[in-house]
Amino acid sequence: MLFTSIKLAAVLSAAAIHAVTATVIPRQAACSALPASVPTPSVSYLPDPFTNVAGQKVTTLDQWNCRQKELSQLFQKMELGAYPPKPSSVTASISGSTLTINVSDGGKSISFTVSITYPSGSGPFPAIIAYEGGSLPAPAGVAIINYSNSNMAQQTDSSSRGKGLFYNLYGSSHSAGALLAWAWGVDRILDALELVPSAKINPQRVGVTGCSRNGKGALVAGAFVQRIALTLPQESGSGGDASWRISDSIGSSTQTASEIIGENVWFSTLFNPFVSRIPTLPFDHHELAALVAPRPLLAIENTDYVWLGPLSSFGAMTAARYIYQALGATQAFGFSQVGGHSHCAFPSSQQSDLNAYVNRYLKDQTGVTTGIFRTTGNYASQFSESQWIPWKGTVPVLTAGGGSSPTGTPTGTPTSVSSSSTSAESTVTDTSTSVVVTPTSVPAPNCANKWAQCGGSGWSGATCCASGATCEFASDLMVL
């Protein structure tokens, strides 16, 4: 998992400077490096997210943090390409509703703009970065940041490889596919929002969305840009919230990995050797959602387009929910799959689902029920958890000091759907209250609420800097 760094400035008295002992803030043990040659045994089911490449089981939160970093490296090495470190210079300015972002690195520079549509009021506002303007209705009180991601990395067809602003900066032969290049652009938008308070956007309450190909991009952005507070991929299908393995098992009616690499340049060419032997890929897209966890994620899907792989999305997100369960964060995870409408035409029947996640995680409203998992298809009767998720009985409870392995399914997970009609809706509301992602109290001085960790680590509530140090900068995420 890629983590934003924090600066910790020691504020010590003259006496403390000369003291023999000093306060030391505990830090996570170093993670093992990804081996140069990653084992790629054939695994027909969805790989166990709680077993690392060395075959070791994950039982603690520290181990999970290392596993997330490992998964991030695997996605970069075998599917998406390399995610560049933060560039040497980012500057920004705003004129009216246009935010201009200038980036320099390695002696080269690029510049791009995003337009912001503001709600009424004085701000600062929560916001959603919308790939190519997005397809979701603008939630009340939330700004929309229009991101022309196709300028960052072109996606006309297979001839678009290495074209766009990202490649002007890093070279046309850079390994990143368009999805990762777009995510890098989202990262720079957040840099700019932090640099320009007059943009009237709260950079700690920014979500990301996109539909179809851009929905794949939104999920990748949520996975790699840790400052994203809410990830809202819409109808992302194969290459997004669907599983490569399950899509392959469905066949030609659903888009597969071997087809998608010829259609466009969304993925790195590093992915090409695996598309004809998907079972040897040491991850799948439930583990792309794992890179978002435990931050909020609502995957919005459509049952009516077999090409998108609705059964595949249902299966992959069922598996992803076990990951959120392990972190005690099932309230932060959501899956809403509704048919009866055109591709990327958001139906009114999903509005309440969208409102719940936006209200809770971008607008900090309390008393909002999330943890939604529902479909209007009868995929639960078609999807075999015992076949695809054989590890579900050993999902750990991840804590800072250790863990245990309970059996069973997450509260509210659908195990069956009425077979009387394919349109019979199975609505599942998670009643778990183990995590309150939005703290309701203001932390004491020199402390920070979770994800904005300052001199400590933990998933629930405020942490405080150790004596003798203050938090100079706190990002809106868990920093280790």
BELVEN-V818233 format. One record per helix or strand of 3 or more residues. SS is the DSSP state (@ for helix, = for strand). FROM is the first residue (numbers start at 1). LEN is the number of residues. If there is no record, write none. Layout:
ss: {SS SS}
from: {FROM FROM}
len: {LEN LEN}
//
This chain:
ss: {= @ @ = = = = = @ @ @ @ @ = @ = @ @ @ @ @ = @ @ @ = @ = @ @ @ = = = =}
from: {8 14 61 89 98 108 125 142 149 158 165 178 197 201 213 230 244 257 269 278 286 296 306 310 330 333 348 372 379 385 392 396 403 426 469}
len: {3 4 20 7 8 10 7 6 4 3 6 18 3 11 12 5 7 7 6 3 7 6 3 17 3 5 14 4 4 4 3 3 3 4 3}
//
